[in-house]
């Protein structure tokens, strides 16, 4: 009796050789970039505000004072990276959890951490996309008086600093419902942009509360990486330790919640 066998192709189809992690990341990025409600505010708002305040409103001051230009560059860059990281992860994971899609993904023959890795990578990548226009404007204008090495070092810290805010987004998305998650994310994220002194110097009476916000510690690391001494208030080691602890705390709460209930 003759047994018929199908010949093995010399090259497997691309979709069969793609890593589950790569596939999840690609699909997550496509989903975010095809959502105008997410993409337009995240990518346009930070650079638009930066151009408005650093060049139109306070252009004369920043042209005379490079420190003021550096302060605004760091603040709006931090906003671009961290805001995209929070809102790329928070609403989507809350909605998927509420609709039972995370339970479905667990039943699929794929690594259990693939979808979670995709959320974090997508948050970092969208943060980079939001930050790049601000970087280009700063580099071309030369207003901040930062060298290429300083800009590169600050960029590395900013991009890496998106990870704690991805963890914040995951925590809120794991705890809140799909409809309420964006509101809770705003309540936790937006006050930190103002109360941490990222956008404007704080009065002395408010210094005590600034270290409670992760934005403050990331801003301190950015200034340290760029060698900007004027706006540094704590040691970089302390800022890194606080951000690391914040990331571990938010990630632990998110994983505990997601493990208990999809």
C-alpha positions as CSV (number, residue, x, y, z in Angstrom):
1,X,0.0,0.0,0.0
2,X,1.4,3.3,-1.1
3,X,1.5,6.2,1.5
4,X,1.0,9.6,0.0
5,X,3.0,12.3,1.7
6,X,2.9,16.1,1.1
7,X,6.3,17.5,0.2
8,X,7.8,19.9,2.7
9,X,8.3,23.4,1.3
10,X,11.8,24.7,1.3
11,X,10.7,27.8,3.1
12,X,7.9,28.0,5.6
13,X,5.3,30.7,5.1
14,X,6.2,33.9,6.8
15,X,3.2,33.8,9.2
16,X,4.4,30.4,10.5
17,X,7.9,31.5,11.2
18,X,6.9,34.8,12.9
19,X,7.4,34.7,16.7
20,X,4.2,35.0,18.8
21,X,5.7,38.0,20.5
22,X,6.5,39.7,17.2
23,X,2.9,39.0,15.9
24,X,1.3,40.4,19.1
25,X,3.5,43.5,19.0
26,X,2.8,44.1,15.3
27,X,-1.0,43.7,15.8
28,X,-1.1,45.9,18.9
29,X,0.8,48.7,17.1
30,X,-1.5,48.5,14.1
31,X,-4.5,48.7,16.4
32,X,-3.2,51.8,18.1
33,X,-2.0,53.6,14.9
34,X,-5.4,52.9,13.2
35,X,-7.3,54.5,16.1
36,X,-7.6,58.3,15.4
37,X,-9.0,58.9,18.9
38,X,-5.7,57.7,20.3
39,X,-3.1,58.6,17.6
40,X,-4.1,62.3,16.9
41,X,-4.0,63.5,20.6
42,X,-1.0,61.5,21.5
43,X,1.2,62.4,18.6
44,X,0.0,66.0,17.8
45,X,-0.8,67.5,21.2
46,X,2.7,67.4,22.9
47,X,4.6,68.9,20.0
48,X,1.8,71.5,19.4
49,X,2.0,72.6,23.0
50,X,5.8,72.7,22.9
51,X,5.8,74.9,19.8
52,X,3.1,77.2,21.4
53,X,4.8,77.7,24.8
54,X,8.5,77.4,24.0
55,X,8.5,79.4,20.8
56,X,5.3,81.5,20.5
57,X,4.5,82.5,24.0
58,X,7.9,82.4,25.7
59,X,10.1,82.5,22.6
60,X,11.9,85.7,23.6
61,X,12.7,84.3,27.1
62,X,13.9,80.9,25.9
63,X,16.1,82.6,23.2
64,X,17.9,84.6,25.9
65,X,17.9,81.9,28.6
66,X,19.0,78.4,27.4
67,X,18.1,76.9,30.8
68,X,14.5,77.9,30.3
69,X,14.6,76.3,26.8
70,X,16.0,73.1,28.4
71,X,13.4,73.1,31.1
72,X,10.6,73.3,28.5
73,X,12.2,70.7,26.3
74,X,12.5,68.2,29.1
75,X,8.9,68.9,30.4
76,X,7.1,68.5,27.1
77,X,9.3,65.6,26.0
78,X,8.4,63.8,29.2
79,X,4.7,64.6,28.6
80,X,4.9,63.1,25.1
81,X,6.6,59.9,26.1
82,X,4.7,59.2,29.4
83,X,1.2,60.2,28.2
84,X,1.5,57.9,25.2
85,X,2.7,55.0,27.4
86,X,-0.2,55.3,29.9
87,X,-3.0,55.6,27.3
88,X,-1.6,53.0,24.9
89,X,-1.9,50.4,27.7
90,X,-4.7,51.4,30.1
91,X,-7.9,51.6,28.0
92,X,-7.1,48.6,25.8
93,X,-6.3,46.1,28.5
94,X,-9.4,47.3,30.5
95,X,-11.7,46.7,27.6
96,X,-10.1,43.4,26.6
97,X,-10.4,42.2,30.2
98,X,-14.0,43.3,30.4
99,X,-15.0,41.6,27.1
100,X,-13.2,38.3,28.1
101,X,-10.6,38.6,25.4
102,X,-7.7,38.0,27.9
103,X,-9.4,34.7,28.9
104,X,-9.5,33.7,25.3
105,X,-5.9,34.6,24.8
106,X,-4.9,32.4,27.7
107,X,-6.6,29.4,26.0
108,X,-4.6,29.9,22.8
109,X,-1.4,28.0,22.2
110,X,0.8,31.0,22.6
111,X,3.3,32.2,25.3
112,X,1.2,33.6,28.2
113,X,3.3,36.7,28.3
114,X,3.1,37.6,24.6
115,X,0.1,39.9,24.9
116,X,1.5,41.6,28.0
117,X,4.9,42.2,26.3
118,X,3.0,43.6,23.3
119,X,1.2,46.1,25.4
120,X,4.5,47.4,27.0
121,X,6.4,47.5,23.7
122,X,3.5,49.3,22.0
123,X,3.4,51.8,24.8
124,X,7.2,52.5,24.5
125,X,7.0,52.7,20.7
126,X,4.1,55.1,20.7
127,X,6.0,57.2,23.2
128,X,8.9,57.4,20.9
129,X,6.7,58.4,18.0
130,X,5.2,61.2,20.1
131,X,8.6,62.4,21.2
132,X,10.5,62.4,17.9
133,X,8.9,65.7,16.6
134,X,9.9,67.5,19.7
135,X,13.4,66.2,19.4
136,X,13.7,67.2,15.8
137,X,12.4,70.8,16.6
138,X,14.9,71.1,19.4
139,X,17.8,69.8,17.4
140,X,17.1,72.0,14.4
141,X,16.4,75.2,16.3
142,X,19.3,74.8,18.6
143,X,17.4,76.9,21.1
144,X,18.2,74.7,24.1
145,X,21.9,74.7,23.5
146,X,22.2,71.0,23.9
147,X,24.9,69.0,22.1
148,X,24.1,65.8,20.1
149,X,25.5,63.7,23.0
150,X,23.3,65.4,25.5
151,X,20.2,65.0,23.4
152,X,21.0,61.3,22.8
153,X,21.6,60.7,26.6
154,X,18.3,62.5,27.5
155,X,16.5,60.6,24.8
156,X,17.6,57.2,26.1
157,X,16.4,58.1,29.6
158,X,13.1,59.4,28.3
159,X,12.4,56.3,26.2
160,X,13.4,54.0,29.0
161,X,11.3,56.1,31.4
162,X,8.2,55.1,29.5
163,X,8.2,51.7,31.1
164,X,7.1,52.8,34.6
165,X,4.1,54.6,33.0
166,X,3.3,51.5,30.9
167,X,3.1,49.7,34.3
168,X,0.8,52.5,35.6
169,X,-1.4,52.0,32.6
170,X,-1.5,48.3,33.1
171,X,-2.4,48.6,36.8
172,X,-5.3,51.0,36.1
173,X,-6.5,48.9,33.2
174,X,-6.4,45.7,35.4
175,X,-8.4,47.4,38.2
176,X,-11.0,49.6,36.3
177,X,-13.7,48.8,33.9
178,X,-13.3,49.6,30.2
179,X,-15.4,52.7,30.3
180,X,-14.0,54.1,33.6
181,X,-10.3,53.2,33.0
182,X,-9.4,56.4,30.9
183,X,-11.0,58.6,33.6
184,X,-9.0,57.0,36.4
185,X,-5.8,57.2,34.3
186,X,-6.4,60.9,33.9
187,X,-6.9,61.3,37.6
188,X,-3.7,59.5,38.4
189,X,-1.5,60.9,35.6
190,X,-2.4,64.5,34.9
191,X,-2.0,66.0,38.4
192,X,1.6,64.7,38.4
193,X,2.5,66.7,35.3
194,X,1.7,69.9,37.2
195,X,2.3,69.1,40.9
196,X,5.7,67.6,40.1
197,X,7.1,70.9,38.7
198,X,7.6,69.5,35.2
199,X,6.0,72.4,33.4
200,X,6.8,75.3,35.7
201,X,8.9,75.8,38.8
202,X,7.0,75.1,42.0
203,X,6.7,77.6,44.9
204,X,8.7,76.5,48.0
205,X,5.5,75.7,49.9
206,X,4.9,72.9,47.4
207,X,8.3,71.3,47.3
208,X,7.3,68.7,49.9
209,X,4.9,66.9,47.6
210,X,6.9,66.8,44.3
211,X,8.8,63.6,45.2
212,X,5.5,61.7,45.4
213,X,5.0,61.9,41.6
214,X,6.9,59.6,39.2
215,X,7.1,62.4,36.7
216,X,9.4,64.3,39.1
217,X,11.9,61.5,39.3
218,X,12.0,60.9,35.6
219,X,12.5,64.6,35.0
220,X,15.4,64.5,37.5
221,X,17.0,61.6,35.6
222,X,16.6,63.4,32.2
223,X,18.4,66.5,33.6
224,X,21.1,64.3,35.1
225,X,21.6,62.5,31.7
226,X,21.9,65.8,29.9
227,X,24.2,67.4,32.5
228,X,21.7,70.1,33.3
229,X,22.6,71.0,36.9
230,X,20.2,74.0,37.5
231,X,17.0,71.9,37.9
232,X,18.4,68.9,39.8
233,X,17.1,68.5,43.3
234,X,17.9,64.9,44.2
235,X,20.6,62.4,43.4
236,X,20.0,60.3,40.2
237,X,20.4,57.1,42.2
238,X,17.5,58.1,44.4
239,X,15.3,59.0,41.4
240,X,16.1,55.7,39.7
241,X,15.3,53.8,42.9
242,X,11.9,55.5,43.3
243,X,11.0,54.9,39.6
244,X,12.1,51.2,39.9
245,X,10.0,50.8,43.1
246,X,7.0,52.5,41.4
247,X,7.3,50.1,38.4
248,X,7.5,47.0,40.6
249,X,4.5,48.1,42.7
250,X,2.3,48.9,39.7
251,X,3.3,45.7,37.8
252,X,2.8,43.6,40.9
253,X,-0.8,44.9,41.4
254,X,-1.6,44.5,37.7
255,X,-0.3,40.9,37.5
256,X,-2.0,39.9,40.7
257,X,-5.3,41.3,39.5
258,X,-5.0,39.8,36.0
259,X,-4.1,36.4,37.4
260,X,-7.2,36.3,39.6
261,X,-9.6,37.5,37.0
262,X,-9.3,38.1,33.3
